[in-house]
Amino acid sequence: MNRYVRQEIFIGKNSQKKLENSKVCIVGVGALGTLSASLLVRAGIKELVLIDRDYIELDNLQRQHLFTEKDVGKLKVEVAKARLNEINSDIKITSIFDNLDHTNIDLIKSSVVLDCTDNFETRFLINDYCSLNKIHWIHASAVRSKGYVLNVFPGGPCFNCVFANLNAFGNCESLGVLSSITSLISSVQVSECLKVLISDKFEKSLMSFDLSDNQFDKIKIGKGDCSVCSGNYEYLSGNKVSKIINLCGRKSYIVYSKNKINDLKKLFKGIVDYGSAFRYKEITVFRDKVLIKADSKKKALSLFNKYLG
């Protein structure tokens, strides 16, 4: 029996074949990324790449679809890959446990990139890379009861054109977020992704949703006086990398630092060894950065100096 028969009735056999020859990369396997990944493997794409640098915590379970209580402490990408393979074993799924930055951004090369990330610096990096390489990507974000979806496509306004004033946006760490809005936003993001993969009839406006009053708006956008559209890729070149980045959705920070992983593993007792990285108490150490769980930037830097300074 054709597992995609109900979908195929609606989109047609030719469109289904297009999906079965497509590759999608999801950056961020959290509230948005887990559901978007699930919907895509059920739709029958050919290949899925998952990129994330975190492990599962108890408070993730309120909104992150592929995880259960028994998964707490495990890597998000590995658990997600296993669950997704159970849903559809025909799809090639690649899981990458790392923090995306300008040194490894080529990992996202695909038919479409889905932004399910937790910080603006990574989004601007994705924007630089996709603008340069003419790759369609779809931004999605949610905070409180509100959410946004934006197609960023070759020749159109880029992310930098639209989101110049970052102070206008809060984050789900300080303001919280409903699981219902993340589910809605993921569904819209994947719907747009399917449109991109099978046709050119995707939404070109910024879509805004607010479940507090069931409000939906489409905001017309245009190109601005934008450095990225002029060919200046500061995030991609590494010229605009912050020393420390605050992550949305958890009390966590990324601190950039060159680390000799194998040497450091010998210094700490009771580490969780991930091979290319390791976790010790509140810190996860990668080759060139450290993920730190802390209540504040000051505390994060204090922990960094305590263990690695």
Residue frames as qw, qx, qy, qz and C-alpha x, y, z in Angstrom:
[[0.000, 0.887, 0.462, 0.000, 0.00, 0.00, 0.00],
 [0.360, 0.532, -0.025, 0.766, 1.19, 3.52, -0.80],
 [0.399, -0.469, -0.533, 0.581, 1.78, 5.25, 2.54],
 [0.077, -0.267, 0.002, 0.961, 1.38, 8.69, 0.95],
 [0.104, 0.432, 0.794, 0.415, -1.91, 7.96, -0.82],
 [0.078, -0.832, -0.508, 0.209, -4.01, 10.54, 1.09],
 [0.208, -0.692, 0.149, 0.675, -1.42, 13.25, 0.51],
 [0.265, -0.077, 0.698, 0.660, -0.93, 12.21, -3.13],
 [0.166, 0.661, 0.722, 0.120, -4.65, 12.57, -3.84],
 [0.062, -0.920, -0.219, 0.320, -4.32, 16.26, -2.95],
 [0.157, -0.767, 0.357, 0.510, -0.89, 17.23, -4.34],
 [0.769, 0.571, -0.182, -0.222, -0.62, 14.73, -7.22],
 [0.962, -0.068, 0.100, 0.245, 1.89, 12.00, -8.10],
 [0.581, 0.589, -0.094, 0.554, 4.39, 14.33, -9.77],
 [0.210, -0.803, 0.244, -0.501, 4.51, 16.56, -6.69],
 [0.869, -0.450, 0.188, -0.078, 4.99, 13.53, -4.46],
 [0.886, 0.229, 0.006, 0.403, 7.94, 12.45, -6.62],
 [0.235, 0.762, -0.192, 0.573, 9.46, 15.91, -6.18],
 [0.574, -0.703, 0.262, -0.328, 9.23, 15.50, -2.40],
 [0.964, -0.179, 0.179, 0.085, 10.85, 12.08, -2.63],
 [0.744, 0.374, -0.010, 0.554, 13.87, 13.67, -4.36],
 [0.030, -0.868, 0.076, -0.490, 14.31, 16.58, -1.94],
 [0.631, -0.098, -0.503, 0.582, 16.69, 17.29, 0.91],
 [0.265, -0.856, -0.114, -0.429, 15.81, 19.54, 3.86],
 [0.481, 0.109, -0.562, 0.664, 18.03, 20.75, 6.68],
 [0.454, -0.807, -0.292, -0.239, 16.56, 21.71, 10.07],
 [0.364, 0.348, -0.471, 0.724, 18.72, 23.88, 12.31],
 [0.302, -0.248, 0.471, -0.791, 17.54, 23.53, 15.91],
 [0.490, -0.192, -0.824, -0.209, 15.78, 20.40, 17.20],
 [0.056, 0.064, 0.622, -0.778, 13.60, 21.95, 19.88],
 [0.407, 0.434, 0.571, -0.565, 9.94, 22.97, 20.05],
 [0.541, 0.634, -0.132, -0.537, 9.77, 23.99, 16.39],
 [0.231, 0.528, -0.772, -0.268, 12.33, 21.61, 14.96],
 [0.280, -0.042, 0.946, -0.156, 10.94, 18.40, 16.44],
 [0.557, 0.507, 0.535, -0.382, 7.46, 18.86, 14.99],
 [0.437, 0.724, -0.294, -0.446, 8.73, 20.21, 11.67],
 [0.021, 0.416, -0.895, -0.160, 10.97, 17.16, 11.35],
 [0.408, 0.173, 0.862, -0.246, 8.11, 14.80, 12.16],
 [0.557, 0.645, 0.258, -0.456, 5.83, 16.40, 9.58],
 [0.324, 0.690, -0.520, -0.386, 8.52, 16.26, 6.89],
 [0.086, -0.247, 0.961, 0.085, 9.37, 12.59, 7.33],
 [0.471, 0.374, 0.731, -0.321, 5.66, 11.77, 7.28],
 [0.488, 0.724, -0.008, -0.488, 5.35, 13.76, 4.03],
 [0.912, 0.191, 0.318, 0.178, 8.04, 11.59, 2.42],
 [0.212, 0.898, -0.367, -0.114, 11.05, 13.76, 1.62],
 [0.855, 0.323, -0.379, 0.147, 14.20, 11.90, 0.55],
 [0.647, 0.059, -0.430, 0.627, 16.74, 13.22, 3.05],
 [0.354, -0.894, -0.134, -0.241, 16.69, 15.18, 6.31],
 [0.538, 0.251, -0.445, 0.670, 19.62, 16.78, 8.13],
 [0.509, -0.811, -0.272, -0.094, 19.22, 17.67, 11.82],
 [0.470, 0.366, -0.365, 0.716, 21.63, 20.07, 13.53],
 [0.506, -0.793, -0.086, -0.327, 21.54, 20.83, 17.26],
 [0.417, 0.435, -0.608, 0.517, 24.03, 21.21, 20.10],
 [0.403, -0.407, 0.429, -0.699, 21.95, 20.45, 23.18],
 [0.207, -0.073, -0.970, 0.102, 20.68, 17.61, 25.30],
 [0.431, -0.533, -0.545, -0.482, 17.12, 16.98, 26.51],
 [0.017, 0.101, -0.610, 0.786, 15.94, 18.52, 29.78],
 [0.056, 0.430, 0.861, -0.265, 12.72, 17.97, 31.69],
 [0.204, 0.636, 0.275, -0.691, 11.28, 21.39, 30.87],
 [0.104, 0.255, -0.647, -0.711, 11.66, 20.64, 27.15],
 [0.066, 0.235, 0.965, 0.096, 8.84, 18.10, 27.33],
 [0.239, 0.576, 0.449, -0.640, 6.16, 20.80, 27.61],
 [0.458, 0.743, -0.016, -0.488, 6.59, 21.67, 23.93],
 [0.143, 0.565, -0.740, -0.337, 9.12, 19.36, 22.20],
 [0.834, 0.097, -0.053, -0.541, 7.27, 16.57, 20.44],
 [0.775, 0.301, -0.554, -0.048, 9.70, 13.70, 19.86],
 [0.246, 0.353, -0.742, 0.514, 10.95, 13.35, 23.44],
 [0.721, -0.522, -0.387, -0.241, 9.69, 11.57, 26.58],
 [0.532, -0.792, 0.246, -0.167, 10.77, 11.45, 30.23],
 [0.920, -0.186, 0.244, 0.243, 13.13, 8.54, 29.60],
 [0.663, 0.565, 0.082, 0.484, 15.07, 10.71, 27.12],
 [0.223, -0.967, 0.091, -0.080, 16.13, 13.38, 29.63],
 [0.529, -0.657, 0.463, 0.272, 19.90, 13.83, 29.49],
 [0.707, 0.163, 0.566, 0.391, 20.28, 12.36, 25.99],
 [0.141, -0.246, 0.355, 0.891, 21.29, 14.27, 22.86],
 [0.517, 0.506, 0.264, -0.637, 18.35, 15.84, 21.03],
 [0.458, 0.523, -0.511, -0.504, 19.62, 14.99, 17.55],
 [0.113, 0.198, -0.973, -0.039, 20.21, 11.32, 18.37],
 [0.303, 0.299, 0.790, -0.441, 16.84, 10.77, 20.04],
 [0.492, 0.568, 0.042, -0.659, 15.07, 12.68, 17.27],
 [0.333, 0.432, -0.732, -0.407, 16.79, 10.61, 14.58],
 [0.041, -0.001, 0.992, -0.122, 15.79, 7.34, 16.28],
 [0.379, 0.446, 0.599, -0.546, 12.14, 8.41, 16.65],
 [0.454, 0.597, -0.193, -0.633, 11.95, 9.71, 13.10],
 [0.200, 0.310, -0.886, -0.280, 13.39, 6.47, 11.73],
 [0.203, 0.217, 0.912, -0.284, 10.59, 4.65, 13.55],
 [0.437, 0.587, 0.274, -0.624, 8.07, 6.90, 11.79],
 [0.736, 0.656, -0.043, -0.162, 9.59, 6.48, 8.31],
 [0.725, -0.397, 0.458, 0.327, 12.56, 4.16, 7.77],
 [0.702, 0.531, 0.337, 0.333, 12.77, 5.01, 4.05],
 [0.140, 0.970, -0.038, 0.194, 14.22, 8.46, 4.69],
 [0.698, 0.162, -0.309, 0.626, 17.94, 9.13, 5.07],
 [0.353, -0.918, -0.098, -0.151, 18.37, 11.09, 8.31],
 [0.612, 0.291, -0.353, 0.645, 21.69, 12.67, 9.28],
 [0.481, -0.851, -0.208, 0.011, 22.09, 13.92, 12.85],
 [0.518, 0.459, -0.259, 0.674, 24.82, 16.45, 13.64],
 [0.556, -0.743, -0.296, 0.225, 25.63, 17.28, 17.26],
 [0.501, 0.010, 0.011, 0.865, 27.31, 20.66, 17.01],
 [0.042, 0.782, 0.269, -0.561, 26.73, 24.38, 17.25],
 [0.581, 0.618, 0.359, 0.388, 26.30, 25.93, 13.83],
 [0.209, -0.820, 0.070, 0.528, 28.74, 28.76, 13.14],
 [0.433, 0.807, -0.244, -0.318, 30.73, 30.28, 10.28],
 [0.114, -0.536, 0.822, 0.155, 33.29, 27.44, 10.35],
 [0.239, 0.059, 0.968, 0.057, 30.78, 24.65, 9.66],
 [0.461, 0.422, 0.211, -0.752, 27.88, 26.45, 7.96],
 [0.361, 0.299, -0.707, -0.530, 28.29, 24.31, 4.81],
 [0.115, 0.083, 0.967, -0.210, 26.50, 21.55, 6.75],
 [0.404, 0.461, 0.492, -0.619, 23.15, 23.18, 5.95],
 [0.217, 0.327, -0.564, -0.727, 23.45, 22.92, 2.15],
 [0.308, 0.294, 0.898, -0.113, 20.15, 21.43, 0.93],
 [0.091, 0.532, 0.645, 0.540, 17.02, 22.07, -1.15],
 [0.297, -0.774, -0.151, -0.539, 15.46, 24.13, 1.67],
 [0.350, 0.088, -0.654, 0.664, 16.73, 25.15, 5.11],
 [0.459, -0.723, -0.428, -0.289, 14.32, 25.44, 8.04],
 [0.146, 0.423, -0.462, 0.766, 15.33, 27.89, 10.76],
 [0.688, -0.577, -0.397, -0.188, 14.17, 26.51, 14.10],
 [0.544, 0.208, -0.451, 0.677, 16.98, 28.15, 16.05],
 [0.468, -0.731, -0.455, 0.200, 17.06, 29.97, 19.35],
 [0.343, -0.656, 0.009, 0.672, 19.16, 33.08, 18.65],
 [0.436, 0.867, 0.073, -0.230, 19.41, 35.88, 16.09],
 [0.133, -0.708, 0.603, 0.343, 23.13, 35.48, 15.47],
 [0.451, -0.005, 0.867, 0.213, 22.60, 32.02, 13.98],
 [0.482, 0.699, 0.513, -0.123, 19.69, 33.32, 11.90],
 [0.197, 0.905, -0.204, -0.317, 21.82, 36.10, 10.45],
 [0.288, -0.453, 0.789, 0.301, 24.52, 33.52, 9.68],
 [0.514, 0.333, 0.787, 0.073, 22.00, 31.30, 7.87],
 [0.365, 0.866, 0.228, -0.255, 20.80, 34.41, 6.01],
 [0.025, -0.772, 0.503, 0.387, 24.33, 35.24, 4.85],
 [0.356, -0.203, 0.877, 0.251, 25.04, 31.70, 3.67],
 [0.465, 0.498, 0.732, -0.006, 21.72, 31.17, 1.91],
 [0.277, 0.891, 0.047, -0.358, 21.84, 34.62, 0.29],
 [0.078, -0.657, 0.639, 0.393, 25.31, 33.91, -1.10],
 [0.197, -0.116, 0.947, 0.227, 24.43, 30.40, -2.28],
 [0.481, 0.029, -0.340, -0.807, 20.88, 31.21, -3.46],
 [0.258, -0.178, -0.945, 0.094, 19.22, 28.69, -1.13],
 [0.467, -0.536, -0.273, -0.648, 15.60, 29.13, -0.04],
 [0.298, -0.064, -0.799, 0.518, 15.20, 29.13, 3.75],
 [0.418, -0.629, -0.446, -0.479, 12.22, 29.55, 6.04],
 [0.067, 0.267, -0.566, 0.778, 12.41, 31.43, 9.31],
 [0.579, -0.550, -0.521, -0.302, 10.10, 30.43, 12.16],
 [0.198, 0.174, -0.596, 0.759, 9.92, 31.77, 15.70],
 [0.500, -0.613, -0.519, -0.323, 7.49, 31.84, 18.62],
 [0.203, 0.092, -0.566, 0.794, 7.21, 33.65, 21.95],
 [0.364, 0.129, 0.485, -0.785, 4.31, 33.77, 24.43],
 [0.611, 0.429, 0.629, -0.218, 1.22, 33.26, 22.21],
 [0.423, 0.813, -0.130, -0.378, 2.75, 34.84, 19.11],
 [0.723, -0.119, 0.561, 0.385, 4.63, 33.35, 16.19],
 [0.314, 0.772, -0.242, -0.498, 6.16, 34.34, 12.86],
 [0.771, 0.106, 0.549, 0.306, 6.99, 32.56, 9.60],
 [0.247, 0.840, -0.197, -0.441, 8.93, 34.09, 6.72],
 [0.869, 0.310, 0.256, 0.287, 10.12, 32.67, 3.41],
 [0.133, -0.813, 0.347, 0.448, 13.54, 34.07, 2.54],
 [0.821, 0.353, 0.422, 0.152, 14.15, 33.33, -1.12],
 [0.503, -0.106, 0.356, 0.781, 16.70, 34.23, -3.81],
 [0.124, 0.397, 0.430, 0.801, 15.94, 37.63, -5.29],
 [0.369, -0.765, -0.441, -0.290, 13.54, 38.62, -2.51],
 [0.247, -0.809, 0.291, -0.446, 13.99, 40.60, 0.71],
 [0.587, 0.146, -0.731, 0.315, 16.46, 38.88, 3.02],
 [0.580, -0.569, -0.544, 0.209, 16.16, 38.35, 6.76],
 [0.412, -0.246, -0.164, 0.862, 18.37, 41.35, 7.43],
 [0.060, -0.330, -0.357, -0.872, 16.04, 43.55, 5.36],
 [0.515, -0.555, -0.510, -0.408, 13.12, 42.66, 7.62],
 [0.720, -0.610, -0.303, 0.135, 14.50, 42.18, 11.12],
 [0.398, 0.574, -0.245, 0.672, 16.72, 45.21, 11.55],
 [0.295, -0.575, 0.319, -0.694, 15.34, 46.26, 14.95],
 [0.550, -0.045, -0.825, 0.124, 16.02, 43.30, 17.22],
 [0.018, -0.045, 0.593, -0.804, 15.00, 45.21, 20.34],
 [0.580, -0.068, -0.118, -0.803, 11.38, 44.88, 19.25],
 [0.820, -0.044, -0.524, -0.227, 11.42, 41.15, 19.90],
 [0.580, -0.571, 0.490, -0.313, 11.50, 39.32, 23.21],
 [0.405, 0.287, -0.863, -0.091, 12.53, 35.74, 23.72],
 [0.771, -0.337, -0.428, -0.330, 10.82, 32.70, 25.20],
 [0.549, -0.033, -0.615, 0.565, 13.32, 32.59, 28.07],
 [0.036, -0.016, -0.352, 0.935, 12.13, 35.92, 29.49],
 [0.480, 0.029, -0.045, -0.876, 8.53, 35.86, 28.24],
 [0.549, 0.059, 0.796, -0.250, 7.63, 32.16, 28.02],
 [0.346, 0.223, -0.616, -0.671, 5.90, 30.32, 25.19],
 [0.784, 0.070, 0.369, -0.494, 2.80, 28.18, 24.64],
 [0.427, -0.114, 0.855, 0.273, 3.18, 24.73, 23.11],
 [0.517, 0.629, 0.571, -0.106, 0.12, 25.44, 20.97],
 [0.280, 0.902, -0.129, -0.301, 1.80, 28.36, 19.19],
 [0.191, -0.549, 0.751, 0.313, 5.00, 26.40, 18.50],
 [0.514, 0.204, 0.830, 0.074, 2.87, 23.59, 17.04],
 [0.452, 0.807, 0.321, -0.203, 0.99, 26.03, 14.81],
 [0.092, 0.862, -0.374, -0.329, 4.15, 27.75, 13.62],
 [0.362, -0.306, 0.842, 0.259, 5.86, 24.44, 12.80],
 [0.545, 0.453, 0.705, -0.013, 2.84, 23.37, 10.78],
 [0.359, 0.902, 0.071, -0.227, 2.87, 26.60, 8.79],
 [0.138, -0.722, 0.597, 0.320, 6.63, 26.36, 8.28],
 [0.442, -0.061, 0.869, 0.215, 6.36, 22.83, 6.89],
 [0.514, 0.678, 0.511, -0.124, 3.38, 23.76, 4.70],
 [0.224, 0.911, -0.204, -0.280, 5.49, 26.52, 3.16],
 [0.302, -0.502, 0.765, 0.266, 8.41, 24.12, 2.78],
 [0.561, 0.261, 0.781, 0.086, 6.25, 21.65, 0.85],
 [0.432, 0.853, 0.219, -0.193, 5.04, 24.47, -1.42],
 [0.001, -0.824, 0.478, 0.304, 8.64, 25.46, -2.15],
 [0.414, -0.280, 0.843, 0.201, 9.66, 21.87, -2.93],
 [0.454, 0.360, 0.803, 0.141, 6.79, 21.19, -5.35],
 [0.286, 0.796, 0.426, 0.321, 5.96, 24.63, -6.81],
 [0.322, 0.214, -0.116, 0.915, 6.72, 28.36, -6.69],
 [0.347, -0.637, -0.348, -0.594, 3.45, 29.28, -4.97],
 [0.533, -0.322, -0.574, 0.532, 4.74, 30.10, -1.50],
 [0.182, -0.931, -0.313, 0.039, 3.81, 33.04, 0.72],
 [0.541, 0.415, -0.092, 0.725, 6.02, 36.10, 0.22],
 [0.282, -0.771, 0.053, -0.568, 4.67, 38.15, 3.14],
 [0.108, 0.234, -0.787, 0.561, 5.77, 37.90, 6.77],
 [0.594, -0.431, -0.580, -0.354, 3.09, 35.79, 8.46],
 [0.043, -0.292, 0.585, -0.756, 2.18, 36.74, 12.02],
 [0.587, -0.391, -0.665, -0.245, -0.02, 34.70, 14.36],
 [0.115, -0.302, 0.565, -0.759, -1.35, 35.46, 17.84],
 [0.407, -0.285, -0.860, -0.116, -3.39, 32.78, 19.61],
 [0.055, -0.243, -0.585, 0.772, -4.39, 35.10, 22.46],
 [0.428, 0.482, 0.246, -0.724, -7.04, 36.62, 20.17],
 [0.682, 0.303, 0.644, 0.168, -6.74, 34.26, 17.17],
 [0.257, 0.879, -0.087, -0.392, -5.28, 37.04, 15.05],
 [0.746, 0.066, 0.463, 0.475, -3.54, 36.28, 11.74],
 [0.201, 0.899, -0.062, -0.383, -1.80, 38.94, 9.66],
 [0.785, 0.262, 0.263, 0.496, 0.22, 38.99, 6.46],
 [0.176, -0.868, 0.063, 0.460, 2.70, 41.84, 6.48],
 [0.712, 0.669, 0.045, 0.211, 4.03, 43.00, 3.12],
 [0.565, -0.641, 0.251, 0.456, 7.79, 43.40, 3.10],
 [0.625, 0.771, -0.046, 0.108, 10.32, 44.79, 0.67],
 [0.769, 0.120, -0.163, 0.606, 14.03, 45.08, 0.21],
 [0.283, -0.938, -0.067, 0.188, 15.75, 47.67, 2.34],
 [0.295, 0.836, -0.435, 0.158, 19.12, 49.40, 2.22],
 [0.919, -0.349, 0.169, -0.067, 20.70, 46.10, 3.21],
 [0.117, -0.725, 0.659, 0.160, 24.39, 45.21, 3.54],
 [0.610, -0.052, 0.789, 0.045, 23.70, 41.51, 2.89],
 [0.646, 0.650, 0.397, -0.050, 21.82, 42.20, -0.35],
 [0.256, 0.920, -0.280, -0.097, 24.83, 44.33, -1.34],
 [0.846, 0.324, -0.386, 0.173, 27.12, 41.31, -0.87],
 [0.030, 0.588, -0.594, 0.548, 28.55, 42.08, 2.57],
 [0.839, -0.275, -0.441, -0.163, 28.39, 38.86, 4.62],
 [0.085, -0.687, 0.521, -0.500, 29.76, 39.82, 8.03],
 [0.783, -0.326, 0.410, -0.335, 28.41, 36.79, 9.92],
 [0.961, 0.276, 0.003, 0.026, 29.55, 34.33, 7.27],
 [0.507, 0.662, -0.389, 0.391, 33.06, 35.79, 7.25],
 [0.716, -0.331, -0.470, 0.396, 33.29, 35.52, 11.04],
 [0.250, 0.343, -0.145, 0.894, 33.79, 39.26, 11.45],
 [0.420, -0.414, 0.058, -0.806, 30.63, 39.67, 13.52],
 [0.700, -0.219, -0.678, 0.034, 30.81, 36.78, 16.00],
 [0.445, -0.754, 0.153, -0.458, 29.91, 37.59, 19.60],
 [0.127, 0.418, -0.825, 0.358, 32.14, 36.27, 22.38],
 [0.135, 0.160, 0.892, -0.400, 29.05, 35.11, 24.28],
 [0.362, -0.176, -0.517, -0.756, 25.52, 34.43, 22.95],
 [0.414, 0.030, 0.637, -0.650, 22.34, 34.20, 25.03],
 [0.151, -0.101, -0.895, -0.408, 20.07, 31.39, 23.83],
 [0.564, -0.161, -0.002, -0.810, 16.28, 31.56, 23.81],
 [0.828, -0.109, -0.432, -0.342, 14.22, 28.86, 25.47],
 [0.849, -0.330, -0.314, 0.267, 16.56, 27.99, 28.31],
 [0.289, -0.929, 0.217, 0.078, 19.00, 29.71, 30.66],
 [0.863, -0.009, 0.301, 0.405, 21.96, 28.94, 28.44],
 [0.102, 0.911, -0.253, -0.310, 24.88, 30.71, 26.85],
 [0.887, 0.313, 0.047, 0.336, 27.41, 29.90, 24.13],
 [0.263, -0.874, 0.301, 0.277, 30.94, 31.10, 24.89],
 [0.795, 0.569, -0.188, 0.097, 33.47, 30.86, 22.05],
 [0.415, -0.733, 0.540, 0.015, 36.77, 29.34, 23.05],
 [0.642, 0.440, -0.622, -0.083, 39.40, 27.10, 21.45],
 [0.719, -0.446, 0.436, -0.307, 39.45, 23.85, 23.43],
 [0.301, 0.376, -0.872, -0.086, 41.67, 20.79, 23.31],
 [0.804, -0.238, -0.150, -0.524, 38.87, 18.29, 23.85],
 [0.873, -0.006, -0.474, 0.112, 40.93, 15.18, 24.58],
 [0.355, 0.255, -0.528, 0.728, 43.18, 17.00, 27.03],
 [0.373, -0.327, 0.210, -0.842, 40.23, 18.54, 28.87],
 [0.837, -0.196, -0.377, -0.344, 38.44, 15.19, 29.18],
 [0.698, 0.040, -0.593, 0.399, 41.30, 13.97, 31.36],
 [0.082, 0.292, -0.398, 0.866, 40.89, 16.86, 33.81],
 [0.560, -0.206, 0.152, -0.788, 37.27, 16.21, 34.80],
 [0.044, 0.010, 0.990, -0.137, 35.79, 13.19, 36.54],
 [0.302, 0.467, 0.746, -0.367, 32.26, 12.01, 35.75],
 [0.220, 0.380, -0.304, -0.846, 31.95, 13.51, 32.27],
 [0.738, 0.430, 0.487, -0.186, 29.35, 12.46, 29.70],
 [0.275, -0.392, 0.602, 0.639, 31.47, 11.73, 26.62],
 [0.656, 0.617, 0.260, -0.349, 29.92, 12.51, 23.23],
 [0.803, 0.255, 0.305, 0.444, 33.11, 11.86, 21.26],
 [0.392, 0.516, 0.136, 0.750, 33.58, 15.23, 19.57],
 [0.228, -0.609, 0.145, -0.746, 32.34, 16.97, 22.75],
 [0.455, -0.218, -0.806, 0.310, 31.69, 16.24, 26.41],
 [0.385, -0.720, -0.168, -0.553, 29.42, 17.43, 29.21],
 [0.470, -0.078, -0.650, 0.592, 30.49, 18.13, 32.78],
 [0.062, -0.498, -0.550, 0.667, 27.88, 19.47, 35.23],
 [0.279, 0.780, 0.310, -0.466, 26.59, 22.75, 33.74],
 [0.136, 0.717, -0.423, -0.537, 28.93, 22.88, 30.75],
 [0.877, 0.306, 0.355, 0.108, 29.14, 21.13, 27.38],
 [0.225, -0.706, 0.427, 0.519, 32.55, 21.57, 25.75],
 [0.804, 0.566, 0.173, 0.058, 33.03, 21.55, 21.96],
 [0.757, 0.105, 0.091, 0.639, 36.27, 22.06, 20.03],
 [0.283, 0.279, 0.076, 0.914, 35.71, 25.80, 19.63],
 [0.355, -0.473, -0.032, -0.805, 32.91, 26.76, 21.98],
 [0.122, -0.090, -0.876, 0.457, 31.28, 25.96, 25.32],
 [0.441, -0.517, -0.457, -0.574, 27.55, 25.65, 26.08],
 [0.170, 0.048, -0.681, 0.710, 26.90, 26.79, 29.66],
 [0.380, -0.650, -0.611, -0.246, 23.68, 26.47, 31.67],
 [0.314, -0.133, -0.407, 0.847, 23.46, 29.54, 33.89],
 [0.001, 0.764, 0.590, -0.261, 20.95, 32.04, 35.30],
 [0.104, 0.958, 0.007, -0.268, 22.79, 35.06, 33.90],
 [0.648, 0.686, -0.218, 0.248, 25.59, 36.13, 31.59],
 [0.145, -0.767, 0.522, -0.344, 27.69, 36.97, 34.64],
 [0.788, -0.295, 0.505, -0.192, 27.19, 33.48, 36.08],
 [0.909, 0.405, 0.081, 0.054, 27.96, 31.87, 32.71],
 [0.419, 0.762, -0.377, 0.319, 31.27, 33.72, 32.45],
 [0.439, -0.632, 0.545, -0.332, 32.04, 32.82, 36.05],
 [0.919, -0.045, 0.382, -0.089, 31.54, 29.11, 35.31],
 [0.763, 0.614, -0.106, 0.172, 33.60, 29.41, 32.14],
 [0.126, 0.783, -0.493, 0.357, 36.49, 30.97, 34.04],
 [0.679, -0.462, 0.490, -0.291, 36.16, 28.40, 36.84],
 [0.908, 0.044, 0.417, 0.005, 36.43, 25.37, 34.58],
 [0.770, 0.439, 0.274, 0.373, 38.18, 26.58, 31.43],
 [0.093, 0.990, -0.052, 0.095, 39.61, 30.03, 32.08]]
